[in-house]
Amino acid sequence: MRDLLYEPLAELLSLVLYTIIAGVLTTVGFLSEQNGIQQLSTGHDVQGAFLAYMGVLLLYGGVYLLGYKTVLPKLRSSLGSTL
């Protein structure tokens, strides 16, 4: 009986955790990208290119890998099972 209660709770917890991690990665990626572009415009080429590259990687990880490939299918499957 408790398995019926704990399984959806664990699934919801993992969905919330993945959503928070995706949001943090996306926010840090956006801020890193913005800082990299600012550094490039002020003449700090190496530091600006590094920050811009890291921002792109973090945005890719947050939006695409976690958001689109992980959170969205989990959300669709959990909403589909309740309907």
N, C-alpha and C positions, 0 to 999 in steps of 0.2 A: 504494500500500500504506500509506503514511504517512497518507493522508487518512482511512483507516478507523480509525486510531488517534487522530488529532487531533480529529475531529468529536465523538465522545462525550466526550472530555476537555474540549473547549470548552463543550459543553452542560452538563456537570457543574459546571464552574467558574462558569458564569453562574447556575445554580441555587443554588449555595452562596453566591454574592455577593448575589443577590436575597434569599435567606433571612437573611443577616446584616444587610442594610440594613433589611428588614422588622422584624427583631428590635430593632434599634437605634431605629428610628422608634417602635415600640410602647412600648419602655421609656422613651424620652424623653417620649412623649405621656402615659404613665401618671404619670410623676413630675411633669410640668408640670400635669396635671389635679389631682393630689393637692396640690401647692403652691398652685394657684389656689383650691381649696376652703378650704385653710388660711388663705390671705390674705383670702378673703371672710369667713370666720368671725371674723377679728380686726378687721374693719372697714375694710380697704383695698379698697374696692369696685372702683376702676378697674383696679388692678394684678391683683386676684384674677380679675376678669372676663376680662381679657386672657389671663392664664395658663390659665384654664379653657378659653377659646375655642381657644387654640393647642394645648392638650392634646387637645381633641376633633379638631382638624384632623390632628394627628400620629397619633392613634389610627386615624382614618379612613384615612389614607395607609398606615400600616403594616399594619394588620389587613386592611382590605378591598381597597384598590387593589393593594398588593404581595402580601400573603399570599393572599387569596382569588382575586383576578383574575389574578395572574401566577405565583406560586410553585406553587400547587396544580395548575393545568393543566399546567405544565411537569413537575411530579412525576408526575402521572398519565400523561402521554404517555411519559415515560422509563421508568416501571415497566411500562406497557402494551407497549412495544416489546421489553422483555426477556422477557416472559412467553410 
